[in-house]
Amino acid sequence: MRRWLSGLTLVLLSAGVSVLAGETNRAIEQWQNFVKHTGKSQHQQWLAAIMDPKAIALAKRWKDLRGYDAYDKIDAYSLPAELKPGLTLNKHNLAQHPWLSDYLPRDVINSLAAEKGYVREITIVPTNTYYMNEGVLNATLAVRDKQWVPTTNENGTLVNSDGTATLLNDETAAAIPYLHPQDGLQLNWTFVAHGVGTETLLFDPMISNSCDGEGRLDVQYEGLIWWQKFHGRQSIKPLGSIADKDRFVEGGSLFVLSPNDVSGIAAVRQRAARGDESDDFRIFLPSNRRTRVLSGNDAQDPMYYGLEVSWDDWRAFWAKTDLQTFEYNLVGEKLILASPETGYIYRSANMAESQCAWNSMEMELRPVWVLEIKDKKGVYQYKTRTLYIDQENYYAQYQEMTDQRDQPYRTWDDSRSWRPFDGDAQWDHITVHNEFNNRLNIITMTPVWDDRDIKVTEEYFDIDQLRDL
C-alpha cells in the first residue's frame, strides 16, 4: 500500500517541523534535509511516515531495548567525505570513489561498471532506523526481564531452560533470542527468529522475471504466496498458537498461476522446530496429478525452471539449522550499502523496459553483522553463504553465495515493504544474480495488509486443499 500525504502534512514538512526528532533518531532530520534537496513526492511521503507519532514512539522503545540505533553504530566509523545522501554512482564516476569496495558489494560494483549490468545507477539516501513490530518487542522484553537465555541442544534445537523448544513456546516464540549475538550460532538463531518480519504474510501476486545471460526476459511467472508463524502470535488473529502445529515453527505455501505449463503447481513447506525432525515438505504437480513428498536434499533444487531461487533460498534463507552439516561463524561487523525498506510507501528501484535490469536503485548505509555459514560435508549447493544481518531489525540486508569451489555463485538483494507506524514487514522486490552464467531473477511482490486473519487460513498449508484452489 502506498500512502499519500495530506495537504496538512505537506505544510508541516515544508515548514521543517520535526516531531520529537531529537528524542528518537537522527533519520528524521536527515530525511528532512534530503527532501529539501530532491523535492520528490515519494521522499516526502516517506518522511511523513517516519514522522508518524506511532513510528517515533516505537523506534524509541526499540532503541532503548537494544541500547543503540543505526546512527549510534555508524558513529563508530570514519566515513569518506563523499559518502552521504545525494551521491549518485554509475559507470562514469565509479573510478572517482576507490573507497566504494569497502561498502558496496562486489557484484553490484561489477554491475555498475558493466556496459549492460543489472543495476545501472545508484543514489544514496539517508540511513533509516528500522525495528520489528510491538508484539516482538513485548515478547523480547518479557524474556529479558525473566533472564531466560536459550541454548542449542545436541540435536541442534534451540531450547529454553525447561527443555521446551524456544520457537514453539508461546512465551518465547515471538522474542528475539539474542539481541547482541556473541557467536555465529547465536546470530543464526536471531535471524531465524526474525522469520519473515510479520506473523502472517500474503503476496497477491508475486511476479518472477527469469532473465537469460544477455539480459533478455526468458520467462515470467505469476503466483500467490502465503506464510504464517504458528506460535507466539501477538498481533494478528489467531493469537497464541495455531491448532495442530505442535511440531512446526512456521509454514510457507505457493500456488503458481502462470504460465500455462506450470499453472497449478502448489507447494507447502512447514519447518520442524526440532533439529532431529524433518520438515513437512510437499509439492503438487498438476501434469500428473501427483503430490510428491520432498526431502532435505530436494530443497536445493530450483523452485521451478529458470529461477535462481532454490527452496532453501525461499524467504531469503530457509535452510534448516544443522550443526552436523554447517558451521556458523560470526566474522565481524561492518557497514554496507543496501536497499532501503521503503516498499510500503514507494519502490526504491526503477525497472528497465526489458524487465531484466534496474535503471536506478536507491541504497542506504547499514550497520551489519557478517555471518558465514560453511558447508562442512561438501555436498550442499553452496560452500559458503555470507549473510549481512542488520543490527537493528535482525534481517539479512544482502547475501553472497559461493559454489563448492568457493567461487562466486549467487547474490541476493531485496527491499522490504516495511511499515514505520507498527514495524510490520513483508517484501517489495528481490534481485538474485548468478555470477557464473549472468542469469538474473527480478521478483516483485504486491503484499496484502488488510484482513490477513481472514485471508490466510489453515487450508493454505494443507497441500490437498491448496492444490484445488
SELOBA-364852 format. One record per atom (N, C-alpha, C): x, y, z. Coordinates in steps of 0.001 Angstrom, whole numbers, plus 500000, padded with zeros to 6 digits. Example, Ala and Ser with C-alpha at 12.3 -4.5 7.8 and 13.67 -1.06 7.14 Angstrom:
# residues 2
513190494310507800
512300495500507800
513200496700507800
512850497750507080
513670498940507140
512900500030507870
# end
This chain:
# residues 469
500847498809500000
500000500000500000
500882501240500000
500566502176499099
501277503450499059
500395504515499687
500898505172500728
500120506183501444
500472507578500911
499447508365500657
499667509713500138
499548510746501269
500392511750501166
500385512802502190
499165513690502068
498662514081503187
497609515097503193
498233516463503003
497394517425502605
497907518777502429
498500519330503704
497883518982504842
498382519480506121
499774518938506395
499979517651506095
501288517061506341
502345517723505477
501994518012504231
502942518681503350
503336520049503899
502369520742504451
502664522046505047
503629521888506212
503382520887507051
504256520657508203
505674520332507756
505787519496506728
507119519096506278
507858520272505669
507151521044504845
507810522178504207
508236523209505229
507556523212506355
507914524149507415
509060523643508266
509453522407508013
510595521873508747
510256521385510132
508967521079510382
508577520604511703
509170519226511950
509763519011513112
510353517717513466
509747517255514776
508792516305514685
508064515851515864
508953514955516720
509397515468517831
510193514684518771
511451514078518164
511944514649517050
513078514027516361
514280513884517277
514536514890518086
515703514832518950
515627513742519993
514393513293520295
514234512269521321
514303510860520757
514340510720519424
514265509380518852
515474509072517991
515414509400516721
516522509058515833
516839510207514895
518053510178514430
518513511247513545
518032511072512116
517370509964511814
516874509740510463
515899510834510039
515081511325510969
514091512337510615
514764513607510111
515756514084510845
516455515292510409
517165515072509080
517796513889508929
518497513589507679
517525513557506495
516352512953506702
515376512880505620
514757514255505332
514593515083506355
514092516445506113
515039517201505180
516323517093505442
517310517770504588
517320517175503185
517196515860503105
517223515180501811
516006515559500968
514837515640501599
513614516006500880
513724517417500306
514326518321501043
514529519674500531
515395519662499273
516319518705499219
517243518609498083
516569517972496875
515793516870497086
515225516142495948
513867516687495509
513057517105496475
511719517577496152
510780516505495649
511164515244495721
510341514161495184
509207513817496146
508019513596495566
506865513315496401
507034512006497170
507678511000496564
507847509724497258
508716509886498498
509701510772498443
510541511026499609
509771511816500665
508931512733500229
508082513464501177
507134512504501899
506594511559501151
505683510585501746
506404509705502769
507631509323502432
508404508506503378
508709509287504643
509100510543504495
509375511381505658
508140511489506547
506981511671505924
505751511740506714
505525510448507483
505855509301506857
505632508004507505
506524507831508724
507791508230508632
508680508042509775
508460509113510849
507724510185510490
507374511210511470
506059510916512187
505369509867511782
504143509460512475
504463509268513962
503702509854514870
503985509695516302
504091508240516749
503313507350516134
503418505933516480
504777505388516091
505277505806514929
506595505360514479
507693505885515398
507571507131515775
508574507738516655
508626507012517997
507462506726518551
507408506061519860
507967504640519782
507625503899518714
508101502524518591
509605502482518333
510099503413517533
511539503491517291
512293503722518598
511748504589519443
512405504894520717
512411503671521642
511294502952521699
511240501768522563
512250500713522117
512375500511520810
513353499537520323
514791500000520577
515031501291520408
516381501796520687
516719501603522163
515774501865523035
516006501664524468
516306500193524766
515603499283524090
515830497857524331
517195497416523806
517532497803522600
518817497397522013
519992498113522667
519752499353523044
520834500187523566
521500501028522498
520966501021521289
521542501795520178
520545501814519030
520820502689518063
520147502623516774
521213502672515683
520804502717514436
521758502651513323
522762503798513367
522288504990513726
523188506142513741
524244506008514834
523873505435515964
524867505205517019
525964504267516523
525576503229515792
526560502292515249
527455502959514215
526850503745513338
527623504403512275
528625505390512856
528296505993513996
529194506954514644
530568506357514949
530642505048515091
531906504412515461
532867504299514288
532416504649513088
533246504514511886
533660505881511358
534787505910510685
535235507104509974
534858506931508505
533992507790508000
533446507621506661
534113508559505655
534187508149504384
534646509064503333
533732510279503254
534289511410502990
533506512638502959
532403512590501901
532644511859500803
531669511807499712
530493510875499996
530637509993500981
529602509001501259
528502509651502095
527540510220501380
526453510915502052
525236510923501145
524055511174501712
522838511188500901
522953512155499731
522455511711498589
522500512515497372
523576512078496403
524570511313496873
525622510829495981
525025509856494969
525323510079493694
524880509193492623
526077508463492046
525917507152491837
527008506314491344
526579505639490051
527474505658489063
527262504953487808
528622504632487193
528620504026486026
529891503584485434
530820504751485096
530247505934484969
531061507082484582
531856507669485747
531410507436486987
532136508056488107
532643507048489146
532499505751488870
532958504752489841
534413504947490213
535250505215489228
536692505321489469
537038506489490391
536136507433490526
536391508587491392
536213508247492873
535686507042493152
535382506666494527
536012505304494854
537335505265494980
538014503980495218
537629503321496542
537049504072497456
536639503543498763
535368502706498685
534690502724497534
533402502055497417
533453500566497742
534569499927497429
534679498475497651
534568498113499129
534741499084499997
534593498815501441
533122498780501867
532231499301501022
530826499445501418
529846498790500448
530146498867499161
529232498367498152
529637496950497756
528704495990497769
529050494607497426
529720494497496063
530635493559495972
531438493362494766
530575493204493511
529530492381493600
528697492109492431
527972493359491957
527588494223492874
526914495463492496
527901496411491815
529114496489492322
530142497320491675
530393496837490260
530512495516490089
530750494957488754
529592495274487816
528379495254488347
527214495560487522
527213497020487082
527528497909488005
527600499329487656
528651499589486588
529759498865486661
530862499083485734
530609498476484357
529700497501484286
529456496786483031
528652497634482053
528772497302480781
528029498022479747
526526497780479895
526156496535480241
524746496194480405
524536495461481728
524939496081482816
524765495472484128
523307495491484558
522997494715485579
521604494642486034
521232495805486951
522226496578487412
521980497849488105
522767498913487352
522085499952486887
522735500966486039
523181502196486834
522444502525487887
522771503725488659
522240503572490076
522987504116491029
522610504053492440
522644505465493023
521631505767493822
521607507024494565
521560506704496055
522420507353496829
522460507150498273
521365507999498924
520574507357499787
519541508055500552
519916507997502032
519272508790502863
519619508777504288
519380507410504928
520221507086505892
520027505878506688
518744506000507499
517964504922507495
516756504862508307
517048504148509622
516106504205510532
516167503338511696
515002502366511598
515309501066511670
514308500016511486
514074499257512794
512939498623512871
512560497877514079
511427496935513703
511187495954514555
510116494996514336
508845495445515059
507796494638514956
506513495069515500
506480494999517027
505427495559517585
505319495682519039
505193494327519718
504593493341519032
504493492005519608
505855491395519862
506766491538518898
508134491035519076
508836491814520184
508629493117520206
509230493958521247
508783493511522633
507488493354522828
506972492988524150
507432491605524570
507451490659523619
507919489310523941
509393489318524319
510193490105523609
511629490178523901
511877490830525251
511118491862525564
511228492498526878
510885491518527994
509831490738527800
509408489782528831
510470488717529067
511056488215527981
512106487202528109
513337487788528799
513679489018528444
514829489668529077
514592489872530568
513405490337530908
513115490601532315
513149489328533161
512798488190532553
512839486912533258
514211486255533187
515131486913532447
516508486434532286
516547485013531701
515664484772530761
515659483495530057
516613483586528867
517587482714528821
518539482678527715
518527481274527127
518104481102525874
518039479759525303
519424479226524945
519491477934524749
520734477270524318
520399476309523190
521431475844522511
521248474866521437
521636473496521962
520702472535521882
520994471207522427
521741470337521415
521980469084521797
522787468193520973
522120467846519645
520814468060519530
520104467779518281
519986469002517374
520593470120517802
520508471330517001
519191472060517151
518549471908518311
517291472590518591
517536473724519571
516958474878519312
517021475982520268
516015475699521370
516497475601522622
515623475192523724
515733476167524891
514641476260525643
514603477034526878
515173476195528017
515367476817529173
515950476111530319
515065474970530810
513743475049530515
512846473968530938
512761472844529906
513547472936528831
513583471897527813
512616472095526670
511720473074526765
510785473319525671
511513473976524497
511031473706523293
511607474339522107
511256475824522107
512262476667522016
512074478120522111
511064478631521093
511116478102519872
510280478621518796
508889478000518758
508605477086519719
507262476524519856
506532477047521087
507273477562522054
506712478026523315
506122479425523126
504849479603523455
504192480896523219
504858482053523958
505541481771525055
506206482840525801
507506483287525151
508112482418524360
509434482728523794
509473482752522277
508441482227521608
508498482071520153
508572483397519412
507991484450519975
507978485744519289
509205486588519597
509989486200520589
511100487039521062
512338486887520187
513149487945520136
514490487854519561
515373487221520626
515940486029520377
516632485310521453
517946485944521891
518646486595520951
519943487198521283
519993488601520661
519723489614521458
519778490981520953
521183491379520556
522174490824521261
523574491138520991
524332489818520828
524178489146519685
524763487813519491
526281487830519644
526787486788520308
528210486700520612
528957485733519699
528231484914518947
528894483983518026
527962483712516854
528456482937515899
527704482704514680
526405481959514901
526396481003515805
525181480240516057
524102481122516674
524480481968517630
523505482891518210
522958483844517142
523837484337516274
523388485242515217
522443484516514258
522752483281513939
521881482483513086
520485482355513704
520423482028515006
519120481865515656
518343483179515714
519045484288515897
518376485590515911
517776485892514545
518514485567513485
517993485739512134
516795484817511890
516893483569512347
515785482624512215
514550483152512945
514746483705514143
513622484204514936
512950485404514281
513719486193513538
513107487300512806
512025486780511872
512222485586511319
511253484999510413
511079485833509160
509835486150508833
509558486975507663
509172488399508061
509353488734509338
509100490100509779
507647490395510088
506817489367510024
505402489518510334
504862488159510754
503688488141511338
503090486870511750
502327486196510619
501815486976509690
501049486449508569
501390487260507325
501790486565506278
502236487213505036
501380486719503880
501094487627502954
500339487273501754
500794488144500595
501206487503499499
501532488205498251
500477487849497206
499850488860496639
498836488644495620
498904489776494599
499759489582493535
500556488384493273
502031488599493594
502829487566493271
504279487661493194
504672487410491739
505422488328491146
505847488219489752
507353487948489727
507748486870489055
509157486481488987
509633486542487541
510542487462487254
511137487572485926
512426486758485887
512462485756485003
513671484955484814
514351485421483537
515576485940483668
516268486578482554
517521485800482185
517804485719480889
518984484974480452
520248485801480637
521388485218480261
522678485868480489
522909487106479654
522042487333478653
522157488519477808
521189489617478237
520509489405479352
519599490423479842
518260490439479151
517840489281478603
516539489176477944
515595488353478811
514326488730478789
513326488013479575
513098486635478981
513365485622479772
513219484229479357
511801483733479628
511352483913480862
510001483510481253
509584484342482451
508304484629482546
507766485373483684
506720484516484382
506905484333485685
505979483542486487
505120484466487340
503872484049487532
502989484751488455
502423483739489437
502429484091490698
501938483161491705
501449483877492942
500963483088493868
500494483569495168
501350482935496252
501636483699497294
502437483205498416
501696483483499721
501690482470500591
501165482629501960
502257482199502937
502309482850504068
503272482470505106
502633482729506461
502924481839507413
502335482046508733
503267481557509830
503369482369510866
504059481984512096
503050481222512948
503448480075513503
502483479203514165
502387479391515677
503383480029516312
503382480125517778
503800481520518228
503368481875519427
503740483169519997
503138484341519250
501992484132518634
501368485190517842
500801486276518762
501199487515518482
500861488630519363
499893489637518752
499836489693517415
499169490833516778
498030490458515848
498184489409515069
497210489041514037
496537487743514439
495219487726514456
494490486525514841
494718485414513822
494740484158514304
494557483703515690
495797483990516531
495561484410517784
496658484725518688
497148483451519385
498363483555519958
498933482392520632
499437481385519628
498996480130519740
499414479065518836
498273478662517915
498634478272516710
497662477763515756
497478476271515998
496262475830515954
495929474440516283
496644473450515368
497031472305515947
497613471177515212
498959471506514581
499682472461515150
501011472805514642
502058472623515741
501890471604516577
502757471415517733
504216471179517354
504482470619516170
505851470296515748
506505471414514951
505682472330514416
506183473242513398
506265474686513878
507323475365513441
507558476765513782
506726477679512892
506741477406511586
506130478286510599
505884477478509339
505075478039508456
504794477385507194
504725478384506062
505173477951504872
505066478762503671
504410477946502578
503592478593501771
502935477897500675
502931478763499424
502846478073498286
502968478718496979
501963478091496026
501330478919495207
500465478432494142
500808479201492877
501162478479491795
501582479112490546
500368479344489658
500207480575489190
499084480948488326
499431480881486851
500651481280486480
501063481291485083
502597481239485010
503122480815483813
502455480495482552
501729479149482593
501076478814481487
500191477656481471
500890476343481777
502159476212481342
502825474916481506
503158474589482956
503099475582483844
503351475324485267
502178475749486149
501120476261485515
499957476700486282
499382475545487092
499094475818488350
498535474799489229
499540474107490114
500852474352489893
501840473815490828
501579474425492205
501534473577493207
501317474031494584
502369473401495477
502834474153496458
503853473637497372
503594474146498775
503851473295499752
503735473656501165
504954473108501890
505616473970502648
506735473532503490
506499474056504898
506557473158505865
506387473527507266
507664473159508014
508218474145508719
509515473986509364
509379473309510719
509993472133510847
510025471432512131
510958472164513081
510535472316514334
511323473061515314
512546472286515776
512414470991515893
513491470178516478
514472469737515398
515735469853515735
516778469572514757
516803468149514251
516293467195515032
516310465791514613
515002465374513950
514138466331513604
512900466037512900
512907466714511537
512322466041510548
512290466573509191
511138467553509007
511348468518508120
510256469398507725
509179468584507008
507973469101507015
506900468552506191
506892469359504893
507275468717503796
507580469424502556
506919468667501402
505884469270500811
505104468587499777
504848469523498602
504860468937497406
504607469705496191
503652468923495302
502677469615494766
501690469005493870
502016469402492439
502117468397491536
502422468611490130
501177468294489310
500541469313488742
499275469079488037
499426468247486773
500640468204486190
500827467457484948
500529465977485119
500794465445486313
500479464031486552
499551463822487751
498959464932488227
498007464878489351
498610464122490529
499855464435490853
500578463687491885
501195464642492885
501127464266494164
501796465021495214
503075464301495611
504172465017495588
505464464466495991
505805464925497399
506367464023498177
506921464379499478
508411464593499273
508883465789499569
510267466151499289
511125466010500536
512409465751500314
513377465609501396
514215466869501507
515140466858502465
516039467997502628
516901468242501411
517326467173500711
518136467342499510
517367468034498403
516066467752498304
515239468391497277
515162469900497474
515384470363498690
515296471793498981
516385472590498284
517385471918497714
518442472600496980
518095472804495509
516983472238495063
516549472379493672
515920473747493454
515998474255492216
515262475497491906
513770475316492139
513112476395492539
511678476310492801
510924475928491533
511344476488490378
510907476000489079
511863476521488021
511693476053486792
512665476294485725
513002477773485584
514302478032485461
514759479389485202
514953480239486432
514508479766487589
514698480545488809
516047480235489437
516696481273489910
517944481129490666
517654480978492156
516403480785492487
515973480647493873
515642479186494137
516377478568495056
516061477199495458
515041477239496603
514504476067496951
513567476013498067
514232476423499380
515529476200499501
516252476642500702
516540478136500694
516398478781499524
516569480232499440
515249480965499656
514162480223499664
512839480801499859
512825481603501162
512211482755501128
512163483755502203
513554484235502595
514446484318501577
515828484792501685
516784483705502157
516408482938503180
517265481847503658
516409480953504542
516177479704504052
515321478811504815
515935477424504942
517251477350504891
517913476078505181
517800475807506676
517562474554507014
517390474209508417
518716474287509161
518690474817510387
519897474857511214
520351473428511491
521598473122511114
522117471749511171
523601471813511529
523917471498512766
525295471603513241
526192470520512667
525600469434512174
526401468377511575
526858468755510166
526045469543509489
526326469897508093
526983471256507951
526611472205508808
527065473578508635
527846474088509849
528747475001509547
529490475730510580
529063477188510515
528743477765511655
528206479119511719
529243480038512366
529742481008511598
530816481873512074
530406483338512031
530542484013513154
530368485456513200
531715486081512840
531800486584511608
533074487087511087
533416488451511665
532399489270511891
532657490610512415
531495491540512153
531755492833512236
530775493875511987
531321494827510935
530427495460510184
530864496443509206
529683497294508768
529922498216507862
528883498997507217
528797498583505758
527564498441505255
527384498177503834
526317499108503280
526337499277501964
525271499965501265
524266498918500801
523002499119501143
521969498132500841
520663498848500521
519746498124499888
518457498701499506
517658499105500740
517008500266500713
516153500671501836
514847499883501833
514182499843502979
512962499046503151
511716499919503021
511633500664501940
510612501700501791
509381501249501006
509266499939500726
508246499455499807
506812499731500203
506531499943501468
505162500254501884
504721501609501336
505682502513501129
505388503844500611
505751503941499129
506945503490498768
507367503568497365
508438502521497082
508517502104495819
509545501165495374
510842501926495163
511910501427495776
513178502156495786
514043501884494566
513525501166493583
514265500889492358
513329501020491168
513887501453490033
513111501684488824
513514500653487771
512572499776487385
512885498676486483
513023499149485028
513973498548484322
514166498848482908
513023498267482085
512847498765480868
511786498283479986
511930496795479690
513164496298479685
513414494876479426
512884493982480535
512602494538481690
512201493834482912
513325492939483439
514542493207482994
515693492385483379
516851493224483899
516571494418484362
517598495277484960
516890496394485716
517652497039486592
517175498223487292
517873499446486690
517106500367486134
517707501596485623
518328502406486744
517664502410487887
518177503140489040
517749502423490301
518521502606491336
518261501949492615
518758502847493734
517989502938494799
518440503661495979
519126502702496940
520100503227497680
520749502450498722
521032503344499918
521097502722501081
521422503449502298
522524502715503053
523203503416503935
524273502829504726
523677502086505915
524075500808506078
523534499980507149
524654499347507984
524484499312509323
525406498570510188
524964497102510241
525893496200510000
525538494775509918
526558493918510662
526082492715511055
526982491631511421
527210490779510182
528376490178510072
528675489315508940
528664487866509422
527713487094508913
527566485689509277
527972484819508100
528940483925508318
529337482948507312
528824481573507713
528103480947506806
527622479586507019
528345478691506025
529177477781506546
530034476955505694
529563475508505699
529550474916504513
529203473513504356
530407472660504770
530233471835505792
531338471011506310
531481469696505553
530439469274504819
530456467953504181
530740468004502687
530683469191502102
530965469318500677
529878468788499773
528635468738500267
527539468189499468
526419469193499245
526499470353499864
525423471331499770
525603472185498507
524551472891498112
524611473707496897
525625474851497019
525874475308498236
526831476390498457
527916475928499427
529139476270499098
530207476018500070
530140477043501198
529882478303500826
529773479373501824
528593480272501479
527783480540502453
526734481558502337
527095482658503331
527251483884502842
527575485019503697
526363485933503776
525884486136504988
524723486995505218
525161488240505979
524723489382505497
524995490656506154
523733491044506914
523722490769508207
522496490841509008
522418492181509733
521312492863509508
521131494216510032
521156494222511561
521838495201512129
521981495269513579
520794495949514264
519836496427513495
518621496975514095
517458495988514024
517203495426512825
515991494595512700
516296493113512488
517589492719512519
517989491307512562
517613490541511293
517545491254510168
517254490634508881
518457490803507959
518613489896506992
519759489938506078
519582491049505045
520473492031505086
520430493103504103
520950492654502739
521842491672502729
522449491228501475
523041489847501706
523143489059500618
523732487729500723
524662487467499541
525722486722499823
526640486243498797
526849484750498999
526754483973497912
526929482527497984
528041482089497038
528808481090497452
529839480527496584
529506479076496268
530068478571495152
529881477169494802
530873476309495576
530904475015495293
531759474114496059
533246474325495787
533578475099494758
534986475507494536
535306476778495307
534303477285496016
534367478550496752
534532479750495817
533986479618494616
533974480712493653
532613481419493696
532564482712493364
531298483444493401
530212482746492593
529033482619493177
527941481891492536
526697482774492435
526037483031493549
524822483843493523
524906484981494540
524161486047494241
523977487131495209
522483487408495346
522107487932496505
520701488203496816
520606489588497443
519788490440496844
519486491751497418
517974491907497433
517432492458498497
515996492699498494
515656493980499228
514415494400499013
513892495588499673
512547495219500264
512385495467501567
511159495086502254
510072496149502087
508853495705502231
507720496609502386
507478496708503888
508025497753504494
508080497888505958
507256499094506382
506445498896507424
505539499957507881
506114500647509113
506530501895508994
507103502593510149
506163502691511344
504857502817511109
503960503078512234
503790501870513154
504017500635512628
503876499476513514
505015498461513397
506005498710512520
507172497831512422
506918496521511714
505737496318511165
505436495088510449
506064495144509059
506441493979508517
507150493980507232
506746492786506384
506647493048505074
506585491991504069
507709492304503066
507545491944501807
508585492235500818
508036493126499719
508946493826499028
508590494620497855
509264494070496600
510590493901496624
511263493327495464
512565492647495868
512968491691495019
514167490882495249
514950490804493947
516278490855494050
517152490674492896
518133489547493203
518091488496492392
519000487359492563
519817487219491289
521149487285491423
522042487253490266
522966486055490345
523066485309489246
524024484215489117
525295484789488500
526349484879489285
527587485484488801
528325484595487810
528005483309487796
528695482380486905
528165482481485473
526841482446485296
526277482471483944
525522483759483622
525506484688484559
524904486011484406
523378485977484321
522755484854484653
521296484840484704
520823485682485891
519609486204485758
519093487144486743
517618486874486991
517220486985488235
515802486988488599
515468488320489264
514441488971488780
513865490133489452
512458489744489875
512212489787491175
510945489331491732
510279490515492423
509041490786492044
508297491881492666
507041491320493327
506663491907494434
505527491439495209
504512492555495437
503261492141495530
502205493032496000
501707492475497326
502205492983498443
501767492457499741
500349492900500077
499603491987500670
498255492288501147
498339492547502645
497806493670503088
497897494046504500
496579493870505253
495482494138504593
494187494142505282
493592492733505368
492936492456506484
492163491218506675
493004489958506501
494260490016506911
495100488821506771
494622487686507675
493967488023508769
493444486979509656
492337486174508981
491706486769507993
490635486096507247
491171485465505962
492106486135505327
492582485717504007
493656484631504050
494311484452505191
495335483404505327
494862482454506419
494416481285505991
493842480314506920
494494478955506729
494117478001507576
494849476738507656
494826475926506375
493802476096505527
493740475282504316
494872475594503336
495459476788503449
496561477136502561
497853476402502915
497875475741504057
499055474975504464
498767473472504469
497719473112503751
497346471712503530
497385471488502014
498356470705501535
498565470560500101
497330470014499402
496566469164500064
495390468569499444
494276469596499220
494260470644500046
493279471722499839
493849472808498947
495122473111499098
495750474178498312
495719473854496826
495959472596496473
496057472230495049
494744472444494306
493625472466495034
492316472647494412
491853474102494437
492787475015494697
492466476438494783
491783476924493498
# end
